[in-house]
Amino acid sequence: MKVQEINKEIRENAIEYIIKKRDRKKEKKPLQAYAASWANEDRLYDSVGYTIFIVLPTSGCEWATKSGGCTMCSYIADSPLTDISEDNLIEIFNNEWNKQLDKTDISSHENVAIKLFVSGSFLNTNEIPEKVQNYIFKEFNKYDQIKEVIVESKPEYINEDSLIRLAQLIPDKIFEIGIGLETSNEETRLNKINKCITNNSFERCVSIINSIENYDIRAKAYLLVKPILISEKEAIQESIESARYAKKIGVKRLAYCPATVHGGTMMDYLWKRGSYNPPWIWSLIKILKEVRKNVDIPMIMDTAGYGTRRGPYNCKKCNSKLKSLIIKSNLEQVIPEELENFTCDCKEKWEADLEFSDILNSPTNPKN
């Protein structure tokens, strides 16, 4: 069976299990319970600032429900898997937004960013109708301290009309659209990640975004570190090359997402059978150093899952310290001096993994 067929079967089984499990419960989980929000210090384009994160539940990513979705993504499992009315979505947003406004006085922060996540694509009107999109952006425009508004979308929902419609509602703010490029290698993206995005479609979106005048609309590329079915060495090479590619075609910011293993995914299926391991943190540091020095656009390396069984891992002695140094690098957009020369006994295992990567041709590695 092809990767796509196996992936679809795994996804369908996972969704069926989720639905049956929910149906067995006497009290149904309210829609509001699928939403989330939090805030912390984060890197904006020009400074360190205060960032509010909001996750809105939707009917689910259409790519996941129709094709099985991406081999590493479990967002569909966190969605209600049912249609949600416009009024309900607005109510859910208001609850999360007001929760964050109650926690902090936005006017007390000089630079604020909003990162808005949904189960799939914010610009897909089947998930977030225009009325809801407009309502949310009008709320954000009430605050001068909000400098950046960031959403995510697959390329097929990105067009000039929708971008201008939303940009007009926040005319003095940066409007950023994050696109899951994952890698510049089409073979990996199409046949190992199962993401139906070609380089041509990605380049078209970036071109549309960069061609719009009068508004500050920018493209961000999400890059996945170590998809399934590639070695550690290949993962590093693809991640660095993908950054160069994204910069070349006009992307304004990069966000690396080191793989973490989530249930109900093909990545999880392979991991449980010893056929996949998430990347070494050493690999992430190598990528970080190379891209910081040679690709001159802002870049963030996500630190979710570090030091866990299902996430990026070195050893117990250095996991936590390296995570804190990567966070410092994210905020300052430089390589901390301590990180330049940091070492640990486990680094030799990582180096051996890379040295014999071509011979072993394996997506697993010799971690403890």
C-alpha positions in Angstrom: 0.0 0.0 0.0 1.1 3.5 -0.7 1.8 6.0 2.2 -1.3 7.9 1.3 -3.5 4.9 1.5 -2.1 3.7 4.8 -2.3 7.2 6.2 -5.9 7.6 5.2 -6.8 4.3 6.8 -5.1 5.3 10.1 -6.8 8.6 10.1 -10.2 7.2 9.4 -9.8 4.6 12.2 -8.6 7.4 14.6 -11.6 9.6 13.8 -14.0 6.7 14.2 -12.5 5.9 17.6 -12.8 9.5 18.7 -16.4 9.7 17.6 -17.4 6.4 19.3 -15.6 7.5 22.5 -17.4 10.8 22.6 -20.7 9.2 21.9 -20.3 6.8 24.9 -20.1 9.8 27.3 -23.4 10.8 28.9 -22.4 14.5 29.0 -21.2 15.9 25.7 -18.2 18.1 25.8 -19.3 21.7 25.1 -17.9 23.5 22.1 -16.2 26.1 24.2 -14.2 23.3 25.8 -12.4 22.8 22.5 -11.1 26.3 22.5 -8.0 27.6 24.2 -6.0 30.7 24.8 -2.8 31.8 26.6 -0.2 34.5 26.4 3.5 34.8 26.9 6.6 36.7 25.9 7.5 36.1 22.3 9.4 37.4 19.4 7.8 39.9 17.0 9.4 41.1 13.8 11.2 44.0 15.3 11.2 43.4 19.1 10.4 41.1 21.9 6.7 41.6 22.8 3.6 40.1 24.4 1.8 37.5 22.3 -1.7 36.2 22.7 -2.5 32.8 21.3 -6.1 31.8 20.5 -7.2 28.4 19.3 -10.7 28.3 17.9 -12.6 25.0 17.3 -13.9 24.4 13.8 -15.5 21.5 11.9 -12.0 20.2 11.2 -9.3 20.5 8.5 -10.9 19.5 5.2 -7.6 17.9 4.0 -7.6 15.6 7.0 -11.2 14.6 6.7 -11.1 14.0 2.9 -7.6 12.5 2.4 -6.3 11.5 5.8 -4.3 14.7 6.1 -0.7 15.1 7.0 1.2 12.2 8.4 2.3 14.1 11.6 -0.7 16.2 12.3 -3.4 15.4 15.0 -5.3 18.7 15.0 -8.4 17.0 13.7 -8.5 15.0 16.9 -8.9 18.3 18.9 -11.8 19.6 16.8 -15.5 18.9 17.5 -15.9 17.2 14.1 -19.2 19.0 13.7 -20.5 22.2 12.0 -20.3 25.2 14.2 -22.6 28.2 13.5 -21.3 31.7 13.0 -22.9 32.9 16.2 -21.3 30.1 18.2 -17.9 30.8 16.7 -18.2 34.5 17.6 -19.3 33.6 21.1 -16.4 31.2 21.6 -13.9 33.8 20.3 -15.4 36.4 22.6 -15.0 34.2 25.6 -11.3 33.4 24.9 -10.5 37.0 23.9 -12.1 38.4 27.0 -10.3 35.9 29.1 -7.0 37.3 27.9 -8.1 40.9 28.2 -9.0 40.1 31.8 -5.5 38.8 32.4 -3.7 41.8 31.1 -4.2 45.4 30.1 -3.1 45.5 26.5 -2.4 49.2 26.7 0.4 48.4 29.2 2.3 46.6 26.5 4.1 48.5 23.8 4.1 45.6 21.2 1.5 42.9 21.0 1.0 40.1 18.5 -2.0 37.9 18.0 -1.6 34.3 16.8 -4.9 32.7 15.8 -5.1 29.0 15.2 -7.9 26.8 13.9 -8.2 23.1 13.1 -7.2 23.7 9.5 -7.2 27.0 7.6 -8.4 30.4 8.9 -9.1 31.6 5.3 -11.2 28.6 4.5 -14.7 30.0 4.8 -16.2 26.5 5.4 -14.3 26.6 8.7 -14.4 30.3 9.6 -17.1 32.1 7.6 -16.4 35.7 6.4 -18.7 37.2 9.0 -16.6 35.6 11.7 -13.3 36.5 10.1 -14.4 40.1 9.8 -15.7 40.3 13.3 -12.4 39.0 14.8 -10.3 41.4 12.8 -12.4 44.4 13.7 -11.9 43.5 17.4 -8.1 43.4 16.9 -8.2 46.8 15.2 -9.5 48.4 18.3 -6.0 48.2 19.9 -3.1 50.3 18.6 -0.7 48.1 20.7 -1.4 45.1 18.5 1.3 45.2 15.9 0.9 41.8 14.2 -2.0 39.5 13.5 -1.0 36.0 12.4 -3.2 33.3 10.9 -2.6 30.1 9.0 -3.9 28.8 5.7 -3.3 26.3 3.0 -2.6 27.8 -0.4 -5.9 27.0 -2.0 -7.7 29.4 0.3 -5.3 32.3 -0.3 -6.4 34.9 -2.9 -6.1 38.6 -3.4 -9.7 39.4 -2.6 -9.8 37.7 0.8 -6.4 39.1 1.8 -7.4 42.7 1.0 -10.8 42.3 2.7 -9.1 41.4 5.9 -6.1 43.7 5.6 -8.5 46.6 5.2 -9.9 45.8 8.7 -6.4 46.1 10.3 -4.8 48.7 8.0 -1.9 49.7 10.3 -0.9 46.3 11.4 1.3 43.5 10.0 -1.0 40.8 8.6 0.9 37.5 8.3 -0.3 34.3 6.7 1.6 31.2 7.8 1.7 28.4 5.2 2.8 24.9 5.9 5.5 24.5 3.3 7.2 21.9 5.6 10.0 21.3 3.2 11.1 22.5 -0.2 11.6 18.9 -1.3 8.4 18.0 -3.2 9.0 14.3 -3.0 9.1 14.5 0.8 6.1 16.8 1.1 3.8 14.9 -1.2 4.7 11.3 -0.5 6.0 11.3 3.1 4.1 14.2 4.7 1.1 13.7 2.4 0.6 17.5 2.1 -1.0 18.4 -1.2 1.0 21.5 -1.8 3.4 21.9 -4.8 6.3 24.3 -4.9 4.4 26.1 -7.7 1.3 26.6 -5.5 3.4 27.9 -2.6 5.3 30.3 -4.9 2.0 31.5 -6.3 0.7 32.3 -2.8 3.8 34.2 -1.8 3.7 36.1 -5.0 0.1 37.2 -4.4 0.9 38.2 -0.8 3.9 40.2 -1.8 2.2 41.9 -4.7 -0.5 43.6 -2.7 0.2 47.3 -2.1 -1.0 49.7 0.6 -1.1 47.0 3.3 1.7 45.2 5.2 0.8 41.6 4.3 3.6 39.0 4.8 4.1 35.3 4.2 5.6 32.9 6.8 6.7 29.4 6.1 6.3 26.6 8.6 9.0 24.0 8.2 8.8 20.5 9.6 12.0 19.1 11.0 12.2 15.3 10.3 9.1 13.9 8.6 8.7 10.2 8.5 10.8 8.0 6.2 13.9 10.2 6.1 17.2 9.9 8.1 18.5 12.4 10.6 21.1 13.7 8.1 18.5 14.1 5.4 16.2 16.0 7.8 19.0 18.5 8.6 19.9 19.0 5.0 16.3 19.5 3.9 15.5 21.9 6.7 18.5 24.1 5.8 17.8 24.0 2.1 14.1 24.8 2.7 15.0 28.0 4.5 17.2 29.1 1.6 14.3 28.3 -0.8 11.7 30.2 1.3 13.9 33.3 1.6 14.6 33.2 -2.2 11.0 33.3 -3.2 10.0 36.1 -0.8 8.9 34.6 2.5 9.4 37.1 5.3 9.7 34.8 8.4 10.4 31.1 9.2 8.9 28.9 11.9 10.5 25.5 12.4 8.4 22.8 13.9 10.5 19.9 15.1 8.5 16.7 14.9 6.6 15.5 17.9 4.7 12.2 17.8 0.9 12.6 18.2 -1.7 9.9 18.5 -3.8 8.8 15.6 -1.2 9.7 13.0 1.0 7.7 10.7 4.0 9.1 12.5 2.7 7.6 15.7 2.0 4.3 13.9 5.6 4.1 12.8 7.0 5.3 16.2 5.2 2.6 18.1 6.8 0.0 15.8 10.3 1.3 16.2 10.4 2.7 12.7 10.6 6.4 13.6 12.2 8.7 16.1 11.8 12.5 16.5 14.9 14.6 15.8 17.9 15.0 18.1 18.0 18.5 19.7 21.6 18.6 18.4 20.1 18.5 14.9 17.9 21.5 15.7 20.9 23.4 17.0 22.8 22.7 13.7 19.8 23.9 11.7 19.5 27.0 14.0 23.1 27.9 13.6 23.3 27.5 9.8 20.1 29.4 9.2 20.8 32.2 11.6 24.2 32.8 9.9 23.2 32.3 6.3 19.5 33.2 5.8 18.8 36.7 6.9 15.1 36.7 7.8 13.6 36.2 11.2 13.4 32.6 12.3 11.8 30.8 15.3 12.6 27.2 16.4 9.6 25.8 18.3 10.5 24.1 21.6 7.3 22.0 22.2 7.8 18.5 23.4 11.6 18.8 24.1 12.9 16.2 26.4 9.8 13.9 26.2 9.5 10.4 24.8 7.5 11.7 21.9 9.5 14.9 21.2 13.0 16.1 20.3 15.5 14.5 22.7 19.3 14.4 23.5 19.8 13.1 27.0 18.6 14.0 30.5 21.7 16.0 31.2 21.3 18.6 28.4 17.7 18.6 27.2 16.5 21.3 29.5 19.5 23.6 29.2 19.5 23.4 25.4 15.8 24.2 25.3 16.3 27.3 27.3 19.2 28.4 25.0 17.0 27.9 22.0 14.2 30.0 23.5 16.8 32.7 24.2 17.9 32.5 20.6 14.3 32.8 19.5 13.8 36.0 21.5 17.1 37.6 20.6 17.4 36.3 17.0 21.1 35.6 17.5 23.1 32.5 18.6 23.7 32.8 22.4 27.4 32.6 23.1 26.9 29.7 25.4 25.2 27.7 22.7 28.1 28.2 20.2 30.4 26.0 22.2 28.0 23.9 24.2 28.7 20.2 24.3 27.6 17.0 26.1 28.6 13.4 26.1 25.6 12.5 24.0 26.8 14.6 21.1 29.1 11.8 20.0 26.1 9.5 19.5 24.4 12.2 17.4 27.6 12.6 15.3 27.8 8.8 14.8 24.1 8.9 13.7 24.9 11.4 11.0 28.2 9.7 10.0 26.5 6.3 9.3 23.2 7.8 8.2 23.8 7.1 4.5 24.8 3.5 5.2 21.9 2.7 7.6 19.4 4.7 5.7 17.1 4.6 8.8 14.7 7.1 10.3 15.5 5.8 13.8 18.6 6.7 15.8 20.7 5.3 18.8 19.2 7.4 21.6 19.0 6.2 25.2 
